[in-house]
């Protein structure tokens, strides 16, 4: 019998305790705690190979090689995130300015239909870098940074699943339901009512805000 762990909230599906084996579950089955799809579960294995940790220098060189000129869509998203960060620090004037910049660069984007694909590309790029970042912070035993990267990785993975599903099903996917976002870690939940606690950062649901 096998066990599988949700990579978002840590819920464990134990074949020995359930009526249906995990591999026999329907493809549209979701985690009962956080709503993550079956694809975001991993088999729990006793023996796992240790990852090879890249040196800090190698990682920095790799990032430098990937630097490129930002598109209008990317600048818009960055400004939007900065606006949200200023808002959390009660910097209302700065937040409004970043939001104006975000709207300005969004209006300059010619291929707006392709923006969702651009976002997915950026998300996939972020996901691939989280492992490298975690290795670096582990090397320096930076517990705070490791916690942030862990939260970001989980929230970004669930975001990718939601956008992929939206591309597949269209507007019907979010019709007649609500969208919630954790104000602490960015976890996104689709459903009528949010979880009692955020499955990523464990704050109570009063911090999970309805956005749509």
Secondary structure as GFF3:
##gff-version 3
##sequence-region A 1 212
A	DSSP	beta_strand	3	6	.	.	.	ID=ss1
A	DSSP	beta_strand	12	14	.	.	.	ID=ss2
A	DSSP	three_ten_helix	22	24	.	.	.	ID=ss3
A	DSSP	three_ten_helix	38	40	.	.	.	ID=ss4
A	DSSP	beta_strand	41	43	.	.	.	ID=ss5
A	DSSP	alpha_helix	56	66	.	.	.	ID=ss6
A	DSSP	alpha_helix	72	88	.	.	.	ID=ss7
A	DSSP	alpha_helix	92	108	.	.	.	ID=ss8
A	DSSP	three_ten_helix	112	114	.	.	.	ID=ss9
A	DSSP	alpha_helix	115	139	.	.	.	ID=ss10
A	DSSP	alpha_helix	143	169	.	.	.	ID=ss11
A	DSSP	three_ten_helix	170	173	.	.	.	ID=ss12
A	DSSP	beta_strand	179	182	.	.	.	ID=ss13
A	DSSP	beta_strand	188	190	.	.	.	ID=ss14
A	DSSP	three_ten_helix	205	207	.	.	.	ID=ss15
A	DSSP	beta_strand	208	210	.	.	.	ID=ss16
###
